[in-house]
Amino acid sequence: MKLGDLEREVMEVFWAEPSRSLTVREVTTHFPKHAYTTIMTILSRLATKGFLIEEKIGRLNSFSAAASREDYITSLILEALSGTHDRQAVLARFAESMPPGDRKYFSRMFNRRSEK
């Protein structure tokens, strides 16, 4: 599931400190051009979509990331792959387009896994 621009910017705040919970007010300090209610709405939407975990602490709502940035990017790649009839062709094109350093990394990673 793709994020909108402001949703992604808000998630970047959480991904920068993945183990930290933040209140609406704390998140709002990162977005001085946006109203408190706008940020509150974005946080609620992100919780509904499963990107944030919402916890009520007294009268305050606290939010934390449900998954990492890497998990999100992986889900985007898998979603893109699910939209093709020829996964192998897409994967081959993707591998060919990678910089040499990334290809070497994948090669080492796959070699280590096959040794196990």
QUINOR-V813859 format. One record per pair of residues at least 12 apart in sequence whose ideal C-beta (glycine too) atoms are under 10 Angstrom apart, sorted by the first residue. I is the first residue (numbers start at 1). J is the second residue. If there is no record, write none. Layout:
i: [I/I]
j: [J/J]
//
This chain:
i: [1/1/1/1/1/1/1/2/2/2/2/3/3/3/3/3/3/3/4/4/4/6/6/6/6/6/6/6/7/7/7/7/7/7/7/8/8/8/8/9/9/9/9/10/10/10/10/10/10/10/10/10/10/10/10/10/11/11/11/11/11/11/11/11/11/12/12/13/13/13/13/13/13/13/13/14/14/14/14/14/14/14/14/14/14/14/14/14/15/15/15/15/15/15/15/16/16/16/17/17/18/18/18/18/18/19/19/20/20/20/20/21/21/21/21/21/21/21/21/21/21/21/22/22/22/22/22/22/22/23/23/23/23/23/23/24/24/24/24/24/24/24/24/24/24/24/24/25/25/25/26/26/26/26/27/27/27/27/27/27/28/28/40/43/43/43/44/44/46/46/46/47/47/47/47/49/50/50/51/51/51/51/51/51/52/52/52/52/53/53/53/54/77/77/80/81]
j: [49/50/51/72/75/76/79/72/75/76/79/42/45/46/49/51/72/76/42/45/46/31/34/38/39/41/42/45/42/43/45/46/49/51/52/46/51/69/72/30/31/34/42/22/27/30/31/34/39/42/43/45/46/51/52/63/42/46/51/52/65/66/67/69/72/30/69/26/27/29/30/31/39/63/65/27/43/46/51/52/53/63/64/65/66/67/68/69/65/67/68/69/70/71/72/30/65/69/64/65/64/65/67/68/69/64/65/62/63/64/65/52/53/54/55/57/60/61/62/63/64/65/43/52/61/62/63/64/65/43/57/60/61/62/63/36/37/39/40/41/42/43/44/60/61/62/63/39/40/60/39/60/62/63/39/40/42/43/52/63/40/43/61/61/62/63/61/63/63/65/66/61/63/64/66/66/66/67/63/65/66/67/71/72/64/65/66/67/65/66/67/66/90/94/94/94]
//
